[in-house]
Amino acid sequence: MDFSIRPARADDIPGMCDLLSELFSIESDFSPDREKQVRGLRFLLSDISGSSAVFVAEKGDEIIGMCSVQILISTAEGGDVGLLEDLIVKRDYRGNGIGTRLLSDIFKWCAAKNISRLHLLRDMDNVKALKFYAGNGWSDTRLVCMRKFL
């Protein structure tokens, strides 16, 4: 399949919002909200500190995948770690190596930033995603994610 990976731009936001809508419709902890997704993507894309990156996969003029990463400081690592977010490939394009290529570009970005560890949150009911991450070298931890809305 012919596709390319590149850093996201502001004019990609509508296509990325479509992808996020697909992602959040299969994750039980989230609901699609286009206004919130636009706002979050604008924040990420306007980050001049260099502490985040968003990559898209495109085929022709169509955005068919995306992934983002943000830098956090870990006291356990004594430095920067990355939080992988929003890895999604359009349903019709899954199984063609797009997600793996998006991860590869995220890994390169992290290596250039001297990030020693990546972590992600995953939906326990999304068996296909769990298999995908395991197949790409991710391992389970004993940590449990919790949240509190303020």
C-alpha positions as CSV (number, residue, x, y, z in Angstrom):
1,M,0.0,0.0,0.0
2,D,1.3,3.4,-0.9
3,F,1.1,5.9,2.0
4,S,3.4,8.4,3.7
5,I,4.0,9.5,7.3
6,R,4.7,13.1,8.1
7,P,4.3,15.7,10.9
8,A,0.7,16.9,11.2
9,R,-0.3,20.4,10.1
10,A,-3.3,22.6,11.1
11,D,-5.1,21.8,7.9
12,D,-5.1,18.1,9.0
13,I,-7.3,18.7,12.0
14,P,-10.6,17.8,10.3
15,G,-9.2,14.5,9.2
16,M,-7.6,13.8,12.6
17,C,-10.9,14.6,14.3
18,D,-12.6,12.0,12.1
19,L,-10.0,9.5,13.3
20,L,-10.4,10.5,16.9
21,S,-14.2,10.1,16.6
22,E,-13.6,6.5,15.4
23,L,-11.1,5.9,18.2
24,F,-13.2,7.3,21.0
25,S,-16.3,5.4,19.8
26,I,-14.5,2.1,20.6
27,E,-13.0,3.2,23.9
28,S,-15.4,2.9,26.8
29,D,-13.7,5.7,28.8
30,F,-14.1,8.4,26.2
31,S,-16.7,9.9,23.9
32,P,-16.2,11.8,20.7
33,D,-16.5,15.6,21.1
34,R,-15.3,17.4,18.0
35,E,-15.0,20.8,19.7
36,K,-12.7,19.3,22.4
37,Q,-10.7,17.3,19.8
38,V,-10.1,20.4,17.7
39,R,-9.0,22.3,20.8
40,G,-6.6,19.6,21.9
41,L,-5.1,19.1,18.5
42,R,-4.6,22.9,18.1
43,F,-2.8,22.9,21.5
44,L,-0.5,20.0,20.3
45,L,0.2,21.5,16.9
46,S,1.0,25.0,18.3
47,D,3.4,23.6,21.0
48,I,6.6,25.6,20.4
49,S,8.4,24.0,23.3
50,G,9.1,20.9,21.4
51,S,7.6,18.7,24.0
52,S,5.0,17.0,21.8
53,A,4.6,15.7,18.3
54,V,1.7,14.6,16.1
55,F,2.3,12.4,13.0
56,V,-0.2,11.5,10.3
57,A,-0.4,8.8,7.7
58,E,-1.7,10.0,4.4
59,K,-2.7,8.3,1.2
60,G,-3.2,10.9,-1.5
61,D,-5.1,13.7,0.2
62,E,-6.7,11.5,2.8
63,I,-5.6,11.3,6.4
64,I,-5.7,7.5,7.2
65,G,-3.9,7.4,10.5
66,M,-2.4,9.4,13.3
67,C,-0.4,9.2,16.5
68,S,0.8,11.7,19.1
69,V,3.4,11.7,21.8
70,Q,4.0,14.1,24.7
71,I,7.0,14.5,27.0
72,L,6.6,14.0,30.7
73,I,9.3,14.1,33.4
74,S,9.8,10.8,35.3
75,T,11.3,10.7,38.7
76,A,11.7,7.0,38.3
77,E,13.8,7.5,35.2
78,G,15.4,10.8,36.3
79,G,14.5,12.4,33.0
80,D,12.1,12.6,30.1
81,V,9.7,9.9,29.2
82,G,7.0,9.9,26.5
83,L,3.2,9.4,26.7
84,L,2.0,7.9,23.5
85,E,-1.6,9.0,22.7
86,D,-4.2,8.6,20.0
87,L,-2.7,5.9,17.8
88,I,-5.5,5.2,15.3
89,V,-5.7,3.9,11.7
90,K,-8.9,4.1,9.7
91,R,-10.7,0.8,9.9
92,D,-10.5,0.2,6.1
93,Y,-6.7,0.6,6.1
94,R,-5.8,-1.5,9.2
95,G,-3.4,-4.4,8.7
96,N,-1.2,-2.7,6.1
97,G,1.7,-1.7,8.4
98,I,0.5,1.9,8.9
99,G,0.3,1.7,12.7
100,T,3.7,0.2,12.9
101,R,5.2,2.9,10.7
102,L,3.5,5.6,12.8
103,L,5.1,4.0,15.9
104,S,8.5,3.9,14.1
105,D,8.4,7.6,13.5
106,I,7.3,8.2,17.1
107,F,10.3,6.1,18.2
108,K,12.7,8.1,16.0
109,W,11.3,11.4,17.4
110,C,11.7,10.1,21.0
111,A,15.3,8.9,20.3
112,A,16.2,12.4,19.0
113,K,14.8,13.8,22.3
114,N,16.7,11.3,24.4
115,I,13.5,9.8,25.8
116,S,14.2,6.7,27.7
117,R,10.8,5.2,28.0
118,L,7.4,5.4,26.4
119,H,4.1,4.4,28.0
120,L,0.5,4.4,26.8
121,L,-3.0,3.9,28.1
122,R,-5.0,1.2,26.3
123,D,-8.6,0.1,26.4
124,M,-8.7,-3.4,28.1
125,D,-11.6,-4.4,25.8
126,N,-9.8,-3.6,22.6
127,V,-8.3,-7.0,22.0
128,K,-7.0,-6.1,18.5
129,A,-5.1,-3.1,19.9
130,L,-3.7,-5.2,22.7
131,K,-2.3,-7.7,20.2
132,F,-1.0,-4.9,18.0
133,Y,1.0,-3.3,20.8
134,A,2.3,-6.7,22.1
135,G,3.4,-7.5,18.5
136,N,5.3,-4.2,18.4
137,G,7.3,-4.9,21.6
138,W,5.2,-3.3,24.2
139,S,4.9,-5.1,27.6
140,D,2.3,-5.0,30.4
141,T,3.1,-3.4,33.7
142,R,1.7,-3.8,37.2
143,L,0.5,-0.1,37.1
144,V,-3.2,0.7,36.9
145,C,-4.5,3.9,35.5
146,M,-6.9,5.9,37.6
147,R,-8.5,9.3,36.9
148,K,-10.4,12.0,38.7
149,F,-12.2,14.8,37.0
150,L,-11.7,18.3,38.5
